[in-house]
Each structure stands twice: as structure tokens, then as C-alpha cells.
Amino acid sequence: MTRVRTCLRLYPTMIEYCQARLARETEAQSIAKKMQKLCTPFGTLTRWDEEQRRLEVSAKIADMDSSRR
């Protein structure tokens, strides 16, 4: 079975008064920590990029074509 690495870049966002905005520094860190905690039981790798203020989430997934064989 072939493995493929998939990566998402999550930018912590707040919604207030029906408007979305990027989270402030402390909010962003709090959101990232929560997401990292939620990802842990699934073995999903996460990395907080302080400079970009984003959470990189990656996982190895089975290649769909090879899993059908």
C-alpha cells in the first residue's frame, strides 16, 4: 500500500459580530493548542509555525488507487 502525506495549513480564526478575522496572538496560540490536543489521539502530526501564526497538520493516508486492489 502506498502512503501519501497530506498537509493542511490552518490559520486560527475568530468570528465576532458575524465577521471573521484572524485570531490575535494569544487567541491563535490557544486555538492551536486545542487543535493539537484534538489531533493527538489520531496520531496526526502538528506543528505550530510561530512566524506565520498557523498550525500545520499532516497525516499519512493510504493512496486510494492502491487500496482498491
PADREN-98632 format. One line per 10 residues: number of its first residue (from 1); their letters; for each residue x, y, z of N, C-alpha, C. Coordinates in pm, whole numbers, plus 32768, in hexadecimal, padded with zeros to 4 digits. Atoms other than C-alpha are relative to their C-alpha. Layout:
NUM	A	X,Y,Z,X,Y,Z,X,Y,Z | ...
# end
This chain:
1	MTRVRTCLRL	8055,7F8A,8000,8000,8000,8000,805A,807C,8000 | 7FB6,7F84,8009,808B,8153,7F9F,7FC9,8064,8064 | 802A,7F98,7FA2,8083,8267,80A2,801A,808A,7FC2 | 7FF6,7F78,8033,804B,83D3,8049,7FF7,805F,8077 | 8004,7F9F,7F92,8095,84F5,8132,7FA9,8076,7FD4 | 8059,7F91,8019,7F84,85FC,8140,8018,8069,806B | 7FE7,7F95,7FA1,7FB8,874E,81E4,7F99,806F,7FF0 | 805B,7F8D,7FFC,7EC2,885B,8249,8043,8070,804E | 7FD0,7F8B,7FB6,7F1E,89B8,82B9,7F86,8047,8037 | 8074,7FC5,7FBF,7E24,8A37,83B4,8025,8086,803D
11	YPTMIEYCQA	7FEC,7F7A,7FCA,7E13,8BA8,8403,7F92,801A,8066 | 8065,7FEB,7F99,7D64,8BDD,8552,7FAD,807C,7FE4 | 805F,7F98,8025,7C30,8CAF,8519,7F99,8011,806D | 806A,7FE0,7FA0,7B35,8D5A,85FB,7F8A,8039,7FB2 | 8079,7FC7,803A,79CF,8DAF,85A4,7FBB,8052,806D | 8042,7FA4,7FA2,7939,8EDC,8656,7FA4,805C,7FB2 | 8062,7FA6,803F,7806,8FA3,85FD,7FEE,7FDF,7F6B | 8016,8032,8088,77D5,8ECF,84C3,8072,8022,7FA0 | 7F8C,7FE3,8053,7932,8F27,8445,8074,7FA6,8028 | 7F8A,8054,7FE7,7A5F,8E42,8423,807E,8055,7FF7
21	RLARETEAQS	7F7F,7FBB,8001,7BBD,8EBE,8472,806A,7F9E,8032 | 7F95,8052,7FCB,7D0F,8E22,84B4,8009,8016,8097 | 7FF6,7FF7,7F6F,7D3C,8DD6,8624,807C,8050,8028 | 7F8D,7FB9,7FC7,7E1F,8EB4,86F3,8062,7F99,8035 | 7F94,805C,7FDB,7F66,8E1E,876E,7FD7,7F9E,806F | 8023,805A,7F92,7EE6,8D92,88BB,7F8A,7FA6,7FDB | 8072,8050,802E,7D9F,8D1E,881D,8031,7F92,7FA2 | 7FCC,805F,8063,7E5E,8C76,8701,8049,7F8D,8045 | 7FB7,8068,7FB8,7F41,8BBA,87F0,7FA1,7FA3,804A | 8063,8050,7FB8,7E18,8B46,88BD,7FB4,7FA2,7FA0
31	IAKKMQKLCT	8047,8051,8065,7D5E,8ACB,8787,805C,7F91,7FCD | 7FA1,8063,8032,7E98,8A1A,8709,8016,7F91,8066 | 7FEE,8065,7F98,7ECD,8969,8856,7F88,7FA3,8007 | 807A,8051,7FFE,7D63,88F2,8852,7FFF,7F9F,7F89 | 7FFD,8055,8076,7D87,886E,86EE,8069,7F91,800E | 7F98,8065,7FEC,7ECD,87BD,8748,7FCF,7F93,8060 | 8037,805F,7FA0,7E1F,8718,8871,7F9A,7FA5,7FBC | 8065,8050,8047,7D00,86A6,8790,803F,7FA1,7F9A | 7FBE,8052,8065,7DF3,8619,868D,804D,7F8B,803C | 7FA9,8064,7FC1,7EC6,854F,8784,7FC7,7F72,7FFF
41	PFGTLTRWDE	8032,808A,7FFE,7DDE,8420,87AC,8000,7FBB,7F77 | 8003,8039,8086,7DDE,83EF,8633,808C,7FEF,7FC4 | 7F77,800B,8030,7F59,83FB,8612,8021,8065,7F94 | 7FEB,7F98,8065,7F41,8530,8539,806F,805C,802E | 7F8F,7FA9,7FDF,807F,85FD,8530,7FD8,8093,7FF2 | 801C,7F71,8007,8066,8770,857A,807F,804E,801F | 7F8E,7FA8,7FE4,815E,888E,857E,7FCF,8090,7FFD | 8026,7F74,7FFA,811F,89F3,85EE,806F,8052,7FC2 | 7FA1,7FA7,8043,81CB,8AEB,8506,7FED,808C,803B | 800D,7F80,7FB7,8202,8C19,85E7,8009,8078,7FA2
51	EQRRLEVSAK	7FED,7F8F,805C,8279,8CFA,84CE,7F84,801B,7FAA | 8076,7FF3,8056,814C,8CB7,83ED,7F7D,7FFE,804F | 8076,800D,7FA9,805D,8C87,8515,7F98,7FA4,7FC1 | 8059,8064,8039,7FCC,8B4D,847F,8027,7F77,8037 | 7FE9,8088,7FD4,7FAA,89E2,84E2,8007,7FA7,7F85 | 7FF2,805D,806E,802D,88E4,83EB,7FDA,7F76,8033 | 8034,8082,7FD9,7F73,879C,8402,801C,7F9F,7F8E | 7FE2,8060,806B,7FEF,866D,8344,7FE4,7F72,8031 | 801C,808C,7FE2,7F98,84FF,8334,8024,7FAC,7F88 | 7FEA,8060,806C,7FF6,83D0,826C,7F7B,7FBC,7FE6
61	IADMDSSRR	807E,8042,8025,7ECC,8349,81B0,801D,7F9B,7F92 | 7FEF,8066,8067,7EA8,8218,80D3,7FDD,803C,7F79 | 801D,7FD8,808A,7EB5,8259,7F5F,7F82,7FB7,7FD3 | 8081,8039,8024,7D53,8221,7EE1,800C,7F95,7F94 | 7FF5,8061,806D,7DBC,816B,7DA1,803B,7F7C,802F | 7FC0,807D,7FD4,7E9F,8070,7E4E,7FAC,7FB6,8067 | 8052,8044,7F9B,7DA3,8028,7F65,7F8A,7FB5,7FC1 | 8070,8041,8045,7C9E,7FB9,7E66,8027,7F78,7FC6 | 7FD1,807D,803D,7D73,7E96,7DE9,7FE3,7F89,8056
# end
